[in-house]
Amino acid sequence: MSDSSQELRVPPSPGTAPQTHAGLQGRARAVAGIAVVAVPLAVWFGPWGLEPHAQHGLALMAFVLLGWMTHVLDPAIIGLIGLYLAWALGVVPFPIAFAGFSNTTPWFLFGAMLFGMMATKSGLARRLAFSVMRRLGSTYSRLLLGLIVSDFILTLLVPSGVARVVIMGSVAMGIIDVFGVAKSSNIARGMLLTITYTATIFDKMLIAGASSITARGVIERAGQVEVLWSHWALAFLPVDIVTIFLAWRLTIWLFPPEIAGPPGGARFLNEELQRIGPLSALEMRSAALMILAMGLWMTDFIHHIPAPMIGIGIGLLATVPGIGVLDIDDVKKVNFLTIIFVAAAISTGDILRETGALKIMTDVAFDWLAPYIDSPWTSVPVLYWTGFVYHIFLGDEISMLATSLPVLMQLAHTHHVDPLTLGMIWTFGAGGKIFIYQTAVLVVGYSFGCFTPKDMFKMGLALTVIEFVLLLLIVPFWWPMIGLSL
């Protein structure tokens, strides 16, 4: 086995997300910078005939959205500037401008990051991935299925699509090396693209990852409904199972392997597990903490302890000496800019609501949806494909969900529709992607150098249609059985 594969076997910490958006460059960056300033000023001072407070809220919204779309600065910094301006210019008082930081959502994400660190530092995530693949078989087809199943299982342990792609990508690169094929081979393209794309989908089927954690917080806050971790997971369970199978078969069809299996069969998997060694004390403590968290999440319909309280509590418990597995240096590696970004996105929704700009946006942007949201057969296509198209223009999932969900929740209350159902459909629609820039998860997977944007477009388009059909089937038939209805 080559030295390069040995280097890939130790993934970086998931707490430190790689730089995934370089932003615009050259003249395009200069034009974007001018637009980020000029458009909000035009909205702020223009004779639009709006109530001044609402008009100023819309101006700040324009600044933040354009900044997030163009990446002229880091999204967290853009968000903070927007909140500061809302406070400094007297649009809203400080407690409202920075209310997102007192919301449970960004700190739930902090707990999720600590979970990812636990699973990675202890080696539990890699042990689980190799164990699953060894049990499923050693041919290309079985190894691919093992990667997808491992990716889904790890969603419970590592609630971050970026972290899972880093972990599973390093595992896949080791397997590709054993096959003896190039990065441009169908084997390499199929493996890396599938684990990358399914990571973005699985993050929507469970409350795992920044996007679904953000969506849950906004739905609870703006929709004024309880969002249970167990209820969300149960709602998408049929889609989980079918997606694993269909993604597996679709990959084999789009990228047929050059050879059926690696030389030596399952020897590589056995050697890898032998190298990992017996279950360590660190792994056992990590497993115990994660099992405790998952047990509490899955039974929250009984005790009603909020999912963020569980996540933050177990995450902090993981830092306690003698109990947990993380030390202060591990905590310092957490990418706090992501937490700031989520908090700023939630605060933006509060500013829109407080200034009255949210109602204007609802009337202009989403009021046309009202006639279509009274039936699953019309609401699912309209919400899913509207969210899909919206996501193309506003590529970042967090900003897309944090700025659009409050508007959708307002629409749900106005027209007496269940906000939870609408929010879940809209969030799931954010899972459909055809371009790499649409999420950091795809950018990280693309950085391994195995698949092309064209490969991504083909796989993304096919799975986007498949996921729509699955959603169209479960909303009218499965969801009413578990208490969800429009």
C-alpha positions as CSV (number, residue, x, y, z in Angstrom):
1,M,0.0,0.0,0.0
2,S,1.3,3.4,-0.9
3,D,2.5,6.0,1.6
4,S,-0.2,8.4,0.4
5,S,-3.0,6.1,1.6
6,Q,-1.3,5.9,5.0
7,E,-1.4,9.6,5.3
8,L,-5.1,9.7,4.4
9,R,-6.0,7.3,7.1
10,V,-5.9,9.9,9.8
11,P,-8.6,12.5,9.1
12,P,-8.4,16.0,10.5
13,S,-10.5,17.0,13.4
14,P,-14.1,17.8,12.3
15,G,-14.2,20.7,14.7
16,T,-11.9,22.6,12.4
17,A,-13.8,22.9,9.1
18,P,-11.6,23.6,6.1
19,Q,-11.9,26.8,4.1
20,T,-14.6,25.9,1.6
21,H,-15.5,29.2,-0.1
22,A,-12.8,31.3,-1.6
23,G,-15.4,33.8,-2.7
24,L,-15.3,35.8,-5.9
25,Q,-12.0,37.1,-7.2
26,G,-10.7,40.1,-9.2
27,R,-13.3,42.3,-11.0
28,A,-16.2,40.1,-10.0
29,R,-15.2,40.6,-6.3
30,A,-15.1,44.3,-6.7
31,V,-18.5,44.4,-8.4
32,A,-19.9,42.2,-5.7
33,G,-18.4,44.5,-3.0
34,I,-20.1,47.6,-4.6
35,A,-23.4,45.7,-4.8
36,V,-23.3,44.7,-1.2
37,V,-23.1,48.3,-0.2
38,A,-25.1,50.1,-3.0
39,V,-28.2,47.9,-3.0
40,P,-28.9,48.1,0.8
41,L,-28.3,51.9,0.6
42,A,-30.9,52.1,-2.2
43,V,-33.4,50.1,-0.2
44,W,-32.7,52.2,2.9
45,F,-33.1,55.6,1.3
46,G,-35.3,54.8,-1.7
47,P,-38.9,56.2,-2.0
48,W,-40.6,52.8,-1.8
49,G,-43.6,54.0,0.2
50,L,-42.9,51.5,3.1
51,E,-43.1,52.1,6.8
52,P,-39.5,53.3,7.7
53,H,-38.9,50.7,10.3
54,A,-39.7,47.9,7.9
55,Q,-37.8,49.5,5.0
56,H,-34.7,49.7,7.2
57,G,-35.1,46.0,8.1
58,L,-35.3,45.1,4.4
59,A,-32.2,47.1,3.7
60,L,-30.2,45.2,6.4
61,M,-31.7,42.0,5.0
62,A,-30.4,42.9,1.5
63,F,-26.9,43.6,2.9
64,V,-26.7,40.3,4.7
65,L,-28.2,38.2,1.8
66,L,-25.9,39.8,-0.8
67,G,-22.9,39.3,1.4
68,W,-23.8,35.6,2.0
69,M,-24.4,35.0,-1.7
70,T,-21.2,36.6,-2.9
71,H,-18.9,35.7,0.0
72,V,-17.1,39.0,-0.2
73,L,-16.4,38.3,3.5
74,D,-16.7,35.2,5.7
75,P,-20.5,34.6,6.2
76,A,-20.1,34.9,10.0
77,I,-18.4,38.3,9.7
78,I,-21.1,39.5,7.2
79,G,-23.8,38.3,9.7
80,L,-22.1,40.1,12.6
81,I,-21.8,43.3,10.6
82,G,-25.5,43.2,9.8
83,L,-26.4,42.7,13.5
84,Y,-24.1,45.5,14.6
85,L,-25.7,47.9,12.0
86,A,-29.2,46.9,13.2
87,W,-28.2,47.8,16.7
88,A,-26.0,50.8,16.0
89,L,-28.5,52.5,13.6
90,G,-31.3,52.0,16.0
91,V,-33.3,49.6,13.9
92,V,-33.8,47.3,16.8
93,P,-32.4,47.2,20.4
94,F,-29.4,45.1,21.3
95,P,-31.4,42.2,22.9
96,I,-33.2,41.7,19.6
97,A,-30.2,42.3,17.3
98,F,-28.2,39.6,19.0
99,A,-31.0,37.4,20.2
100,G,-29.7,34.5,18.1
101,F,-26.8,34.1,20.5
102,S,-29.2,33.4,23.4
103,N,-31.1,30.9,21.2
104,T,-30.4,27.2,21.8
105,T,-29.7,26.4,18.1
106,P,-26.0,27.7,17.8
107,W,-25.1,26.0,21.0
108,F,-26.8,22.8,19.9
109,L,-24.5,23.0,16.9
110,F,-21.6,23.5,19.4
111,G,-22.6,20.2,21.1
112,A,-22.8,18.5,17.7
113,M,-19.2,19.6,16.9
114,L,-18.0,18.1,20.2
115,F,-19.8,14.9,19.3
116,G,-17.9,14.8,16.0
117,M,-14.6,15.3,17.8
118,M,-15.4,12.5,20.2
119,A,-16.1,10.0,17.5
120,T,-13.0,11.0,15.5
121,K,-10.5,11.4,18.4
122,S,-11.4,8.1,20.0
123,G,-11.3,6.2,16.6
124,L,-14.9,5.0,17.2
125,A,-16.2,6.4,13.8
126,R,-13.5,4.6,11.8
127,R,-13.9,1.4,13.7
128,L,-17.6,1.4,13.0
129,A,-17.1,2.2,9.3
130,F,-14.7,-0.7,8.8
131,S,-16.7,-3.1,10.8
132,V,-19.9,-2.4,8.8
133,M,-18.0,-2.8,5.5
134,R,-16.3,-6.1,6.5
135,R,-19.7,-7.5,7.4
136,L,-21.3,-6.5,4.1
137,G,-18.6,-7.9,1.9
138,S,-15.4,-7.1,-0.1
139,T,-16.6,-6.6,-3.7
140,Y,-16.9,-3.1,-5.1
141,S,-20.7,-3.3,-4.9
142,R,-20.7,-4.5,-1.3
143,L,-18.0,-2.0,-0.2
144,L,-19.9,0.8,-1.8
145,L,-23.1,-0.2,0.1
146,G,-21.0,-0.4,3.3
147,L,-19.7,3.1,2.8
148,I,-23.3,4.4,2.3
149,V,-24.6,2.5,5.3
150,S,-21.7,3.7,7.4
151,D,-22.3,7.3,6.3
152,F,-25.9,7.0,7.5
153,I,-25.0,5.4,10.9
154,L,-22.3,7.9,11.5
155,T,-24.9,10.7,11.1
156,L,-26.0,9.7,14.6
157,L,-22.5,9.8,16.0
158,V,-21.0,12.7,13.9
159,P,-23.7,15.3,13.4
160,S,-21.8,17.1,10.7
161,G,-21.8,16.3,7.0
162,V,-18.3,17.9,6.5
163,A,-16.8,15.8,9.3
164,R,-18.4,12.6,8.0
165,V,-17.0,13.3,4.5
166,V,-13.6,13.9,5.9
167,I,-13.8,10.6,7.9
168,M,-15.4,8.5,5.2
169,G,-13.4,10.1,2.4
170,S,-10.1,9.0,4.0
171,V,-11.6,5.5,4.4
172,A,-12.7,5.4,0.7
173,M,-9.2,6.7,-0.5
174,G,-7.6,3.8,1.4
175,I,-10.0,1.3,-0.4
176,I,-9.3,3.0,-3.8
177,D,-5.6,2.5,-3.2
178,V,-6.1,-1.2,-2.6
179,F,-8.1,-1.5,-5.8
180,G,-5.1,0.0,-7.6
181,V,-7.1,2.4,-9.7
182,A,-6.7,6.1,-10.5
183,K,-8.7,8.9,-8.9
184,S,-10.4,9.4,-12.2
185,S,-11.7,5.8,-12.3
186,N,-15.4,4.9,-12.0
187,I,-14.6,3.2,-8.7
188,A,-13.1,6.3,-7.2
189,R,-15.7,8.7,-8.7
190,G,-18.6,6.5,-7.5
191,M,-17.3,6.0,-4.0
192,L,-16.4,9.7,-3.2
193,L,-19.4,11.2,-5.0
194,T,-21.9,8.9,-3.3
195,I,-20.6,9.3,0.3
196,T,-20.4,13.1,-0.3
197,Y,-23.9,13.6,-1.7
198,T,-25.7,11.2,0.7
199,A,-24.1,13.0,3.6
200,T,-26.0,16.1,2.6
201,I,-29.2,14.2,2.3
202,F,-28.9,12.3,5.6
203,D,-28.3,15.6,7.4
204,K,-31.9,16.6,6.4
205,M,-33.5,13.2,7.4
206,L,-32.1,13.5,11.0
207,I,-31.6,16.6,13.1
208,A,-27.9,16.4,12.4
209,G,-25.6,19.1,11.0
210,A,-25.8,22.8,10.9
211,S,-28.7,23.1,8.4
212,S,-31.2,20.8,10.0
213,I,-30.3,22.1,13.5
214,T,-30.8,25.6,12.3
215,A,-34.1,24.6,10.6
216,R,-35.3,23.0,13.9
217,G,-34.5,26.1,15.9
218,V,-36.3,28.5,13.4
219,I,-39.4,26.2,13.2
220,E,-39.7,26.1,17.0
221,R,-39.0,29.9,17.4
222,A,-41.0,31.3,14.4
223,G,-43.5,28.5,14.0
224,Q,-44.2,28.2,17.8
225,V,-44.4,24.4,17.7
226,E,-42.4,21.7,19.5
227,V,-39.9,19.9,17.2
228,L,-39.0,16.5,18.6
229,W,-35.8,14.8,17.4
230,S,-37.6,11.4,17.5
231,H,-40.6,12.7,15.5
232,W,-38.3,14.1,12.8
233,A,-36.3,10.9,12.5
234,L,-39.4,8.7,12.3
235,A,-41.0,11.0,9.7
236,F,-38.1,10.4,7.3
237,L,-37.3,6.8,8.2
238,P,-38.8,5.2,5.1
239,V,-36.9,7.7,2.9
240,D,-33.7,6.7,4.7
241,I,-34.0,3.1,3.9
242,V,-35.0,3.6,0.3
243,T,-32.4,6.2,-0.3
244,I,-29.6,3.9,0.8
245,F,-30.7,1.3,-1.6
246,L,-31.4,3.6,-4.6
247,A,-28.2,5.7,-4.1
248,W,-26.2,2.4,-4.1
249,R,-27.9,1.1,-7.3
250,L,-27.7,4.5,-9.1
251,T,-24.0,4.8,-8.4
252,I,-23.3,1.3,-9.8
253,W,-25.3,2.2,-12.9
254,L,-23.7,5.6,-13.5
255,F,-20.2,4.5,-12.6
256,P,-19.8,0.8,-13.4
257,P,-16.6,-0.5,-11.7
258,E,-13.5,-1.4,-13.8
259,I,-12.9,-4.5,-11.6
260,A,-15.3,-6.4,-9.4
261,G,-13.2,-6.4,-6.3
262,P,-9.8,-5.5,-4.9
263,P,-6.9,-8.0,-5.1
264,G,-6.8,-9.9,-1.8
265,G,-10.5,-9.5,-1.2
266,A,-11.3,-8.5,2.4
267,R,-7.7,-8.6,3.5
268,F,-7.4,-4.8,3.6
269,L,-10.5,-4.5,5.9
270,N,-9.2,-7.1,8.2
271,E,-5.7,-5.6,8.3
272,E,-7.2,-2.2,9.0
273,L,-9.3,-3.5,11.9
274,Q,-6.2,-5.3,13.3
275,R,-4.3,-2.1,13.1
276,I,-7.0,-0.2,15.0
277,G,-6.7,-2.9,17.7
278,P,-9.1,-3.8,20.5
279,L,-11.7,-1.4,21.8
280,S,-10.0,1.2,23.9
281,A,-11.1,2.9,27.1
282,L,-11.4,6.1,25.1
283,E,-13.8,4.5,22.6
284,M,-15.9,2.9,25.3
285,R,-16.4,6.2,27.0
286,S,-17.3,7.9,23.7
287,A,-19.7,5.1,22.9
288,A,-21.3,5.3,26.3
289,L,-21.8,9.1,26.0
290,M,-23.2,8.8,22.5
291,I,-25.6,6.0,23.4
292,L,-26.8,8.0,26.3
293,A,-27.5,11.0,24.0
294,M,-29.2,8.9,21.3
295,G,-31.3,7.2,23.9
296,L,-32.5,10.5,25.2
297,W,-33.1,11.9,21.7
298,M,-35.1,8.9,20.6
299,T,-37.3,9.0,23.7
300,D,-37.9,12.8,23.8
301,F,-41.6,12.1,23.0
302,I,-41.7,10.7,26.6
303,H,-39.6,13.1,28.7
304,H,-39.8,16.2,26.4
305,I,-36.2,17.2,27.2
306,P,-35.2,19.6,24.4
307,A,-32.8,18.1,21.9
308,P,-30.4,21.1,22.3
309,M,-30.3,20.6,26.1
310,I,-29.3,16.9,25.5
311,G,-26.7,17.7,22.9
312,I,-25.1,20.6,24.7
313,G,-25.1,18.6,28.0
314,I,-23.5,15.5,26.6
315,G,-21.1,17.5,24.6
316,L,-19.9,19.4,27.7
317,L,-19.8,16.1,29.7
318,A,-17.3,14.9,27.1
319,T,-14.9,17.5,28.3
320,V,-15.0,16.6,32.0
321,P,-11.8,14.8,33.0
322,G,-12.2,11.1,33.9
323,I,-15.6,11.0,32.2
324,G,-15.2,12.4,28.7
325,V,-12.6,12.1,26.0
326,L,-11.9,15.7,25.0
327,D,-9.4,18.2,26.5
328,I,-9.2,21.9,26.3
329,D,-7.1,21.8,23.2
330,D,-9.8,19.9,21.4
331,V,-12.4,22.5,22.4
332,K,-10.1,25.2,21.1
333,K,-10.3,23.6,17.6
334,V,-14.0,24.2,17.4
335,N,-14.9,26.4,14.4
336,F,-16.7,29.1,16.3
337,L,-17.2,31.1,13.2
338,T,-19.8,28.5,12.1
339,I,-21.6,29.0,15.5
340,I,-21.5,32.8,15.0
341,F,-22.9,32.4,11.5
342,V,-25.9,30.3,12.7
343,A,-26.6,32.7,15.6
344,A,-26.4,35.7,13.2
345,A,-28.7,34.0,10.7
346,I,-31.3,33.4,13.4
347,S,-31.0,37.0,14.7
348,T,-31.6,38.2,11.1
349,G,-35.0,36.5,11.2
350,D,-35.8,38.2,14.6
351,I,-34.9,41.6,13.1
352,L,-37.2,41.0,10.1
353,R,-40.0,40.0,12.4
354,E,-39.5,42.9,14.8
355,T,-39.4,45.6,12.1
356,G,-42.4,44.3,10.2
357,A,-40.2,43.5,7.1
358,L,-41.1,39.8,7.5
359,K,-44.7,40.4,6.7
360,I,-43.8,42.4,3.6
361,M,-41.5,39.6,2.4
362,T,-44.3,37.0,3.1
363,D,-46.8,39.0,1.0
364,V,-44.4,39.6,-1.9
365,A,-42.3,36.4,-2.0
366,F,-44.4,33.5,-0.7
367,D,-48.1,34.6,-0.6
368,W,-48.5,33.0,-4.0
369,L,-47.9,29.7,-2.3
370,A,-51.1,30.0,-0.2
371,P,-53.5,28.3,-2.7
372,Y,-51.2,25.3,-3.0
373,I,-50.5,24.4,0.6
374,D,-53.8,22.9,1.6
375,S,-53.1,19.5,0.1
376,P,-50.0,17.2,0.1
377,W,-50.3,16.6,-3.6
378,T,-49.9,20.3,-4.3
379,S,-47.9,21.5,-1.3
380,V,-45.1,18.9,-1.7
381,P,-44.2,19.7,-5.4
382,V,-44.5,23.5,-4.9
383,L,-42.5,23.7,-1.7
384,Y,-39.9,21.1,-2.7
385,W,-39.1,22.6,-6.2
386,T,-39.4,26.2,-5.0
387,G,-36.9,25.4,-2.2
388,F,-34.7,23.6,-4.8
389,V,-34.6,26.6,-7.1
390,Y,-34.2,29.1,-4.3
391,H,-31.2,27.1,-3.0
392,I,-29.5,27.5,-6.4
393,F,-29.4,31.3,-6.0
394,L,-28.7,31.3,-2.3
395,G,-26.2,28.5,-2.2
396,D,-25.5,28.4,1.5
397,E,-28.0,26.1,3.3
398,I,-27.9,27.8,6.6
399,S,-28.6,31.3,5.2
400,M,-31.2,29.8,2.9
401,L,-33.1,28.1,5.7
402,A,-32.6,30.8,8.3
403,T,-33.9,33.6,6.1
404,S,-36.7,31.8,4.3
405,L,-38.2,29.6,7.1
406,P,-39.4,32.6,9.2
407,V,-41.3,33.8,6.1
408,L,-42.8,30.4,5.6
409,M,-43.8,30.1,9.2
410,Q,-45.6,33.4,9.0
411,L,-47.4,32.1,5.9
412,A,-48.4,28.9,7.8
413,H,-49.9,30.9,10.7
414,T,-51.7,33.3,8.4
415,H,-53.4,30.5,6.5
416,H,-53.8,28.1,9.5
417,V,-51.5,25.4,8.2
418,D,-49.2,23.2,10.4
419,P,-45.9,25.1,10.4
420,L,-44.0,21.9,11.4
421,T,-45.1,20.0,8.3
422,L,-44.3,23.0,6.0
423,G,-41.0,23.5,7.6
424,M,-39.9,19.9,7.3
425,I,-40.9,19.7,3.6
426,W,-39.0,23.0,2.9
427,T,-35.9,21.8,4.8
428,F,-35.9,18.5,2.9
429,G,-36.1,20.5,-0.3
430,A,-32.8,22.1,0.6
431,G,-31.2,18.6,0.3
432,G,-31.5,18.6,-3.5
433,K,-28.3,20.0,-5.1
434,I,-26.8,19.9,-8.6
435,F,-23.8,22.3,-8.1
436,I,-20.8,21.9,-5.9
437,Y,-21.0,25.4,-4.4
438,Q,-24.3,24.7,-2.8
439,T,-22.9,23.3,0.4
440,A,-19.5,23.0,2.1
441,V,-20.0,19.2,2.3
442,L,-19.8,18.9,-1.5
443,V,-16.8,21.2,-1.7
444,V,-14.9,19.1,0.9
445,G,-15.8,15.9,-1.1
446,Y,-14.8,17.6,-4.3
447,S,-11.4,18.5,-2.8
448,F,-10.4,14.8,-2.8
449,G,-10.0,15.2,-6.6
450,C,-12.1,12.1,-7.6
451,F,-15.3,13.4,-9.2
452,T,-16.0,16.3,-11.6
453,P,-18.8,19.0,-11.5
454,K,-20.4,17.1,-14.4
455,D,-20.4,13.9,-12.3
456,M,-22.0,15.9,-9.5
457,F,-24.6,17.4,-11.8
458,K,-25.7,13.9,-13.1
459,M,-25.8,12.3,-9.6
460,G,-27.4,15.4,-8.0
461,L,-30.2,15.7,-10.6
462,A,-31.1,12.0,-10.4
463,L,-31.2,11.9,-6.6
464,T,-33.1,15.2,-6.4
465,V,-35.9,13.7,-8.6
466,I,-35.8,10.4,-6.6
467,E,-36.0,12.2,-3.2
468,F,-38.9,14.3,-4.5
469,V,-40.9,11.2,-5.5
470,L,-40.2,9.6,-2.1
471,L,-41.3,12.7,-0.3
472,L,-44.4,12.9,-2.4
473,L,-45.3,9.4,-1.3
474,I,-44.6,9.6,2.4
475,V,-46.3,13.0,3.1
476,P,-49.9,11.9,2.3
477,F,-49.5,8.3,3.4
478,W,-46.9,7.9,6.1
479,W,-46.9,11.2,7.9
480,P,-50.6,11.2,8.9
481,M,-50.0,7.8,10.5
482,I,-47.4,9.4,12.9
483,G,-49.4,12.6,13.6
484,L,-48.2,14.9,10.9
485,S,-50.6,16.6,8.6
486,L,-51.2,19.9,6.8
